């Protein structure tokens, strides 16, 4: 997400080579001062929000 929002959307590249070099430079700079991802929801909250896309889970299905 950070690559997209902080680099790709704010830059212009005139070739694939230039884009690759830019991404590599950005990643190296980002990795010198990494910021950990912090989960703000529990696994249960994440699965509940995904339920509308995934349908009922295997444990919730009934067999005939």
N, C-alpha and C positions, 0 to 999 in steps of 0.2 A: 504494500500500500504506500509506503513512504517513497519508494522508487517512482511510482506513478504520480503521486500528488506533489512531491517535492522536487522531482527532476524532469520527468518526461513531459508533463503538462506545461512546464515553464521554460522549455528550451526548444531550439530549432536545430535540426540536423539535415545536412544536404546529401548524405550518403549513408549506406548501411555501415560502412567502416567507421565513419564519424560517430554514428550512434553507438556502435559497439565500444569504441574507445571512451566515449562519454559515460556510458553505463559502468564500465570498468573503473574509471577514475572516481565516479560517484560512490561506487560500492567500497572501494578502498578507503576513501575519506570517511564514509559512514561507519565502517568497521573499526576505525581507530577510536571512535567514541560511540559504541553501540548502546541502544536503549532497549531494555527488555520489554517484551510484550506482557501486559498485565491483563489477565482474564477478569472481566467485570461481571460475568454471569456464571452460575454453576452449570455443570453438565446437564442437569435436569431441565434448567431453563432453556438451554440451547436446543435440546432435543424437543422440548415442547414447542418452541417457535418453528422448528423444522417440520413438525408433524403435518402441517397443511401441504407441504411439498412432497413428503415421503409416504404419506398414507399411514395406516395402522402398522405398528411394529409387529414382528413375528409373535411376540409374547402376548399381544393383545388380540390376535386373530383366533377365531373359534373354529374348531374342526367339526365336520358333520358326521 
